[in-house]
Amino acid sequence: MPFTQITSTNISNGSITFAQTAAGAFTLLPTITNVQIADASYNVLDDTAANTSGGFIVVTGTNFGSNSRVIIGSNNATSTTVVNTTTIRAQVPASVAATYPVYVVDNSNGATAIRVNGLTYSSFPAWSTGSTLSNQSANTSFSVNLSATSDSSVTYSNTTALPAGTTLAANGLFSGTVTIGAQTTYSFDIKATDSENQDATQTFSLTVTINIAAGLYAWGRNDLGQLGLNDTVYRSSPVQVGVATNWSQISVSRLGGAAIKTNGTLWTWGFNFYGNLGTSNTVYRSSPVQVGVATNWSLVSMGMYGALAIKTNGTLWTWGGNLRGQLGLNETGNYRSSPTQVGVSTNWSRAIMSPDNGNAMVIAVKTDSTLWTWGYNGTGNLGTNNIGSYKSSPVQVGSGTDWNQIAVDRFNAAATKTNGTLWMWSNNSQGQLGLNDRVSRSSPTQVGVATNWSKISIGEDTHIIAIKTDGTLWAWGRGTGGGLGLNDTVFRSSPTQVGTDTNWNLVSIGNYNTAAIKTNGTLWVWGSSQSGQSGLNSSGIYRSSPVQVGGSANWSLLSARDNLVMAIAT
């Protein structure tokens, strides 16, 4: 009588089961005693579930035929290797999270073993915290929540040494205080483990910075004492101005500076031929001197030969040279050596004086979001749709009531609206209006169609840097000296993104040089450095892409003009 194949099934329970063929012979059926999760080399792991993307298992039992295959639920294993009669290695396919029976089927005779609830699938932890952590300050306590997602609870542990002074809690809280004397970047591995002992390890990078003391810092050109350091020595790296730590606002020009303290007092220094310093005289100062006794100053802007400031009551005050009527006092030529109120309005919100006396103008916004300009108008600077008609008192630009941020230099002006659009006008010889041409405009013209412009700065030699609400940085205009930060010296007539970073916060432009602060408090510079204004402890070296100044991460405000920069550290 011919052989008849058996089709018997054994549900594993630790016993040995026999089956009889039609010829009367007996054979041992396979049994499954265990299914274990393994790595790609089939080293058994302590995981209690396979990854939903697939993985590897080791099946142990008895009586495995050399021609056996493994089935998970209703899916064949991707590959199966019978090691011997008690061990099978299998690569399992992807599957949704669930628990499935595991079958071992002998293809020679159909004998089948089943392990009910043999294999569970579950998602591996996936890191949601990026591998590069935000910079932290040395000698200062910090904490960072590390997080990975999974379909079960996750715990965290380090598999390499953490920075000295830090700890990692099982819930992912990484915290401590790192005590070092120089900026250091640490690398360490953290493992996220879920309830099925599945794990995902990520290497983290943490830079611990050495923050400079809080205060006002200056560097660059100083032939007239404009750095406020009580001398006329140029500096090529940040040097603290005095010892005060309560500076809140800063503005510089090529000839001097002005700043406000948190107590509302106003201070100035530098060139003073036209009464620029507002100190009721024309005496030059190489260190900060208080302007009057008022304690309600809120904003200051220093031009080349003059300045303006706003008080907390919304009044606007100007002083210094007045060649183009930039003081807004309805006259030209007469300078003022002390602050003089402009009109009687009490709703001024922000204002900027351009950095050039010959082309001096002012752009301002009131609390009702109307836009105002006055002063020089040789290239349509005032945005009033005409050229050459100077204004010695404020004149409204259009009728809009949605103006927001403003910027100005000796050739151009710019403003954003509350809807995030960007508008520019005046000279366009270098494509600095960002309109993809070199046609000048005498009234505000929208730049592109973007509605997420946030902050903008215009350089003295027609290059523009702006920040969008997504933290990206954009540049256009004159590329001399690498001032655009685009790794070349090419001029651009439309906005071009600088790198790919999305954490830019503040920007200010000088003469072919740019300084900017990121949201992590680090300071970056690029462009020319003939007077040391890069702050990188060198002069004459141009950078055409952003370079960090030192390792401090506590910079909060800055102002750049011509060949000098001043910044506040908190």
Helices and strands as residue ranges (DSSP letters): E 9-11, E 18-20, E 26-28, E 31-38, E 50-51, E 55-62, E 68-72, E 75-76, E 79-84, E 87-92, E 98-106, E 112-122, E 126-127, E 136-137, E 142-145, E 148-149, E 154-158, E 166-168, E 173-176, E 184-194, E 199-209, E 215-220, E 235-240, E 247-252, E 256-261, E 266-270, E 285-290, E 297-302, E 306-311, E 316-320, E 336-341, E 348-353, E 361-366, E 371-375, E 391-396, E 403-408, E 412-417, E 422-426, E 441-446, E 453-458, E 463-468, E 473-477, G 480-482, E 492-497, E 504-509, E 513-518, E 523-527, E 543-548, E 555-561, E 564-569
